[in-house]
Amino acid sequence: MQGAQTFDAVVIGGGPAGATAAQRLSEAGREVLLLDRDGRIKPCGGAIPPRLIDEFAIPDEQLVAHITSARIISPKGAQVDIPIKGGFVGMVDRCSFDEWLRERARHAGAERRTGIFEHLEPQADGTTLVHYHPGSSHTTKQTETVRARAVIGADGARSEVARQAVPQHETPLVFAYHEIAEAPDGVGDGYDASRCDVYYDGRLSPDFYGWVFPHGRTVSIGTGTAQKGFSLRDAVGGLRRAAGLETCSTIRHEGAPIPLKPLPRWDDGRNVVLAGDAAGVVAPASGEGIFYAMMGGRLAGDAVDAFCRTGDARKLGEARRRFMRSHGNVFWVLGLLQRYWYTDDDRRERFVSICRDVDVQELTFDAYMHKELVKARPLAHVRIFFKNLVHLTGMVPART
């Protein structure tokens, strides 16, 4: 393999994490190959917060909807409407958004190839041979090989790169499924094109939630669970009936596993680092992953750039360390929230009830919009603590 083309970095996986890493490294002057499977679309509600739009320079034409409120629905049908004050949440369609990110990486200098990753072959000189099947078919016998000084594995929750290079205990997974359907015209039958609806109902998900997220001319209707044997297709059918969307034509549907806990290690101590779902960076409770994937991709790109500059493999560990310093506390708090409030329908009912509180609403959306725990309002945090306490102990009944 002496004649194999050499890259500073080969990025395996072209979702938000991989595309962002490839763009970051290309802008730093590195020779980058972005290898991605053909026709892969991840099931995703598509919400992106203002911080992502600003930090990653997302143009308005990539936003298929502007969301200005959210509605939370309990198992008994109680509804809580929450306005998004002073801004909006952008919605993207992953089918077009991911391709736009990949093209942005290409314009920054990355080379794009379509192929199916096969295996890594570490070399004595510190590089790694990356073998892959070109094109979109598993059946092809042809294999191509490139040489990489570093590899970024951004190939999803069941990452083959991670399995080969950074093996560890499996992370908890939720399997998500959604249907993209034609959206109703305007507002009617409970549907609002400027509002995201979230259903906390054990019939729709025993341990997660169901969603109805507007995408302009289309709508994402989905749910997820870690419980084996639970029919996600039936649940989405029930969700469509509950939301008055059962007659809307289905355009496409997708399903995929989603991790809900960052892996304890993201690099192999040699020349491989993980990013995005491969690193486990999807937020518990909310299932939000686009922002964290892109931030993880940026940090992985920075870590690989530092590694290429210094030859010090310890630089690869900076991707996880920097990510957890910024977002580890948020993941911990959201994990606690999911483990308690999503356990059964009685707790879900109480969770929706506490969401009526203005302090809860404002601090929740402040944290979501800015992607950090809000510390500027200590008295509000104290009030929320005691309100949570009375709801947890059942001292006040859930409102229906």
N, C-alpha and C positions, 0 to 999 in steps of 0.2 A: 504493500500500500504506500510505497514511497511517493507515488505520483498523485495521491489523493489531494484534492484541493484543501488548503488550510484556511481556517477562519479563526479570528480571535475568540469568537463565541458562536456557538450553535444554540439557538433557542428552539426548543421543541414544544410546539403548541402555540397557536396564534389567536387565543382569546385575549381579553383585556390585559391580563398579566403578561403574557408572552409578547404581544404586540408592543406594549409599553416598554418592556425591557429591551426589545430590539431597537425601538426608536431611541431610547436613552443612550444605549451603547453606540449606535450609529452617529448620533449627535456628538458623542465624545471622540469620534474619529476611529472607532474600532470597525474591523471587518466582521460583518455579522451575517449569518444565515438564519432566516426564519422559516422553519419547517412546520407545516400545518396540514392536517387532514382536510379532505374535501367534503363540503356539504354538512359540516357539523354545526348545529345550532343548540345552544344550551337552553333548557327551560328556565325562564327568568321573568320576573315581573317587570324588570327594566327600569326601576327607579334609580335616579342618580341625584345626589344632593348638590346644593349650590357650591360647596367647597370643591367637589370634584369638577364641576363645570368651570370654576375659576382656575384651579391649580393645573388642570390638564387641558385648558384652552379648548373646550368643546364648543363648536359653533352652534348657533341657535337652529340651523337647518337640520342638525342631527336629532333635535328634540321633537318627537312626534306628538307630545302633549305637555301642557303645563298644569300641574296639579296644585290646587290651592286649598284643598281640605281633605280630610280623611274621615271615614265612617267606620266605627267598630261595632260589630254585631255579636251579641252573646248567644249561647245555646237556646235561650228562651225567646230570642228575637228582640231583646232590648238593644237600642241603638244609641251610640254616642257620636255626635259630630264634632270634629276637632278642626278649627280653622288653622291654616298655616299663615301666621302673621308675619308681615314684612317680607314676603318672598314666595317662592314656589319650589316644588320638586319637579325636576325634569324627568320625562319618560323617554326611553329609547327602545327601539326594536333591535334585538341582538342580531338578527339576520343581516341588517344593513350596518349597524353600529360597529360590530366586530370587524367587518370587511373594511370599513372606513379607517379603523385603527391600524389594520394591517397595511393598508395603502399609505397611511401617514408614515409608518415605519419604513416602507419602501422608498418614499420620497426623501426620507432622512438619510438614505444610503444603504439600508438593509437589502440583501438579496432574498427574494421570496421563492420558495419551492413548495409544491404540493406533494405530500408523501406520507407514508405510514411508518413511524419509527419502529425499528426492530430491536437493536441492542447496542450497548456501549462496549468498547474494547479498549481498556486503558493500555497505554504504551509506556515503555521504559523511559522515554524521554520526557514524560510528564504530560504529554498530550493524550487525547482520547479519540479513537476512531468511532464515528457515528454511522451505523449502518441503517439504511431505510429502504423501503419499497417505494419507488417513484409512482406518482399517479394516485388513484383513489381506490384501487382494488387490492384486497388481501390475497387474491388468487395468483397475482403475478409472481413469477419466479425470479424476476430481475431484482437485483439488489445494487444500490449505489452506496458509496462510502465517501465521507468527508472527514477531515481531521480538524479537531477543535482544541484550542488552548483551554477553553472553559465551556461548560454546558449548563444551560438553564432549563430545568424541567418545569414546564408550565402546561403539562398535558393532562390536567384534570384530577378529579378526586381519587380515581384509581390509577394513579400515575405509574406508568411502566418505568419511567426514569427513576422515580423514587424506589420502586421495588428492586431495581437492579443496583442502584448506587447508594441509596440512603434508607436501607430497610429498618423498620421499627414497628412498634405495636400499632395496630390499626386504629385510626381515629373514628369517633362516632359519625355515622352517616345518616342523613335523611334522604329518602328517594323522592324527588319532586317530579310532578307531571303537570303540564298545562296544555290548554287548547287555545290557539289563536283563532278568534272568530270575528266575523264582521260586526262592527259596533252598531247599536241602534242610532238613529238620527236624533241629535239633540238630547234633551232630558225627558225621560219617560219611564214608567214602570219601575221606578226606583234607581234607574241608572243615570249617572251624571258624568259627562266626559271630562270634567275637571276635578273629579273626586276619586280617591282610591278607597275601596271597600275591603275590610279585613274581617273574616268570619272566624270567631273562636268557638268551635262546636265539635264535640267528639264524633259526631256522625260524619263530619267532613274531614277531620284529622284527629286521631286519638292523642297526638302529642305535638302537633305543630299548628298550622292554621290554613284556612283557605283564603284566596284572594281574587278580587276582580279589579284589574288595573287597566285603565283606559290607555290606548295607544293611538289616539286620533281616529283614523278610519277603522281600526281594529281594536280588540280588547283581549287581554290575557286573563284566562280563567283557570286557576290552578290550585293545587294543594300539595302537601307532602307529609311523609311519615317515616319513622324508623321501624315501625311495626310490620313484620313480615306477614304476608297473607291479607293485608288490608287492601281493598280494591280502590286504587286511586282513580281509575276511570269511572267507576260507579260514583265515587265521591264527587268528582267534577261534574258528572251528570246531575247529581243532587244540588250542587252549588249553582249550576246554570238554572235549574228550576227555581231555586230560592231567590236568585237575582233577576228572574224574569228574562233570561237570555237563552232559554232552551231552543227557541226557533231560529236563532242566529246561525248562519252558515259557518261551518268550521273550515278554516283555510289550511291549517296545519296543526300538528301536535308533536310534542317532544317530552322525553323523560330522561332523567339522569340523576346519579347520586350527588349529594351536596354534603361536604364535610362541615362540622360545626365546632371544631376545636383545632387551634393551631398545633401542628406537629412539634414535638419537643426538640427536633433537630431538622434543619433545612439544608445542610451541606454535608458532603462526605469527607471533609478535611483534606481534599486533594484538588479537585477542579470542577465539582458539580454543586449547584445550588438550586433549590426549588422556589417556585413562586405561585401565587394564586391558589386555586383549589388543591393543587398538588401539595402545597404547604399547609392546607387546612384553614385558610383565612376567609371563612364565611362567618358572619356574625351569628351567634346563637340567638334564639328568640325571634329575631327579625328575618333571618336568612339572607340579609343583605351581603352581596359579595363584590359588586362591580368596583366600588370605591376601594375596598381593601385589596382586591386583585391588582388594580392599577398601582396602588401605593406599594404593594409588595413587589410588583414588577419593576417599578422605579428603583426600589432599594436593592433588588437583586442585580439590576444593571449597574448601579453604583458599586456594589460589592465586587462584581466581576471586573469592572474597569480598574478598581484599586488592585485587585489580584493580578491583572495583566500588567499593570504598571510596576508592581513591586515583586511579583513572584511569591508573595507571602499568602499561603492558603488560609491563614487565620482571618484574612480580610473577608472571606466568604461568609463567615459567621456574623458579620456586621449587619447583614440583611435582616436576620431574625431579631438580633438585639435591638436594632433601631426600631423595628416594627413594634415589638412588644413594649418598649419604653413609651411609645406614643399611644398604643391601642390596647395593650394587655389588660388594663383595668376595665375598659369598656367590655371586652370579651368576658371577663370574669363576672361582672355584674349581670350582663345579659344571660350568661349561663345559669346563674342562680335564679334569675327571673323565669327562664324557661322550665327549669327543673321543678320549681314550685307551682307557678300559676298554670302550667299547661297539663297538670296531672289528671284532672277530672273536670267534669262540667260544672260542678259546684264552685270550684276554684276559678274556672274561666268566667263564670257569672260574676264572681266578686271582682275579678280583674277588670272586667268591662265596667263595673260599677265605680271602681276607684278612678278609672280613666275619665270620669265626669269632672274630677277635680281640676281646677284651673292651674294650680301649681304643678300637678303631674303633667298636664298637657304642655305647659310652657317649657318646663325643664326637659321633657322628653324630646320635643322638637328642637330645642336649642342644642341638645346633645347630638341629635341626628343631623341637623344642618351643618354643624361645625365639627362633628366627628371627635368629640372629646367630652368627658364628664364636666358638667358646668359647676364651677366652684365659686362663682361670683355672688351667689345668693344663698348664704348659709342658713338664714332663717327659713327659706322655702324648703331646704333639705330637711331641716328639723321637723317642719310641719308634715312633710311627706312621710318621714319615718314614723310618726305617731299615727298618721292616717293608715299607713300600711299595717301597723300593729293591730289596730282595731279591726281591720278587714281580715287579717290573718287569724285572729282569735274568734272571729264571728260575732264581735260585740255589736256590730251593726249589720242588718240584713242587706243582701244584694238587692239593688233596685231593678225592677223589671219594667 
